[in-house]
Every structure is written in C-alpha cells, then in structure tokens.
Amino acid sequence: MELDYPRFLLALIFVIGLIGLLTLLARRFGFGAIRLSPAFMGKGRNGKSRLAVVEATSIDARRRLVLVRRDDTEHLILIGATSELVVERDIRPPPAAGTTEPPAIPAPAQDGNPE
C-alpha cells in the first residue's frame, strides 16, 4: 500500500482553509458578539430593566467597544482580553426622534431696571 503524501497534504490544507473561512464568516455575521443569558437579565424596581447594552463593536480580535446604558446615562467601555477601560462616562443619550424639547428661555436680568 503506497501513501500519497502530496494528496494528503493538499486535503489537509483544504480542510484548514475551510475552517478558517467559516471562522471569518461567523465573526463577520455576529456569532462572536456579546450575548447575555435571560437568567442574567435583571429587572429594576418597577419591572423595567435599568441596564442595557446599547451598541457593541469589535475594534480588533481582542478588544470590543461597548456602549452601556444605566437608567438615563450611557457609558463607553473598552473591553479587552485581560482589562477593561472606561473611555467616557455620564454620556446623556440624544432625545428620541419623535420628541422635541422646547428651546431654553433665558431668565430676565435682575439688575433693578424694568426693561
């Protein structure tokens, strides 16, 4: 029985290439994203969730940038393999698209003149 080493080597390279291609496709379509189990989804005092991941994006293979909302405040966090870093905190989210806030009216000057 004769072993065909070049054919074996080509088949091995082909299989490793397929595994790499599937890995890239899985990461591209979000299979490497942060997922939380429903068991860890807590509810606040009035039944509404106080904590939410608003958005998450990969910076590179080891780091992710995550925007987290707690109550009405957002925090931008850089999560790495061995460390976490708060990039920006106490971010006020923009108002919802359907709501418009009236412009602030300046208070009249209090210098004693009626005009």
URPE-V153229 format. One record per backbone hydrogen bond with DSSP energy under -1.0 kcal/mol. NH is the residue of the N-H (numbers start at 1). CO is the residue of the C=O. E is the energy in kcal/mol with one decimal. If there is no record, write none. Layout:
nh/co/e
NH/CO/E
NH/CO/E
This chain:
nh/co/e
8/4/-2.0
9/5/-2.6
10/6/-2.3
11/7/-2.1
12/8/-2.2
13/9/-2.3
14/10/-2.3
15/11/-2.3
16/12/-2.4
17/13/-2.3
18/14/-2.2
19/15/-2.2
20/16/-2.2
21/17/-2.5
22/18/-2.5
23/19/-2.0
24/20/-2.3
25/21/-2.4
26/22/-2.4
27/23/-2.2
28/24/-2.3
29/25/-2.0
30/27/-1.2
31/26/-2.9
33/30/-1.2
40/37/-1.8
42/40/-1.1
44/48/-2.3
47/44/-1.2
52/69/-2.3
54/67/-2.3
55/67/-1.4
57/65/-2.3
59/63/-2.4
60/63/-1.4
64/79/-2.7
65/57/-3.0
66/77/-3.2
67/55/-3.3
68/75/-2.9
69/52/-3.3
70/73/-3.2
71/50/-2.4
73/70/-2.3
74/91/-2.9
75/68/-2.9
76/88/-3.0
77/66/-3.1
78/85/-3.4
79/64/-3.2
80/83/-3.2
85/78/-2.3
87/76/-2.1
88/76/-1.5
91/74/-2.9
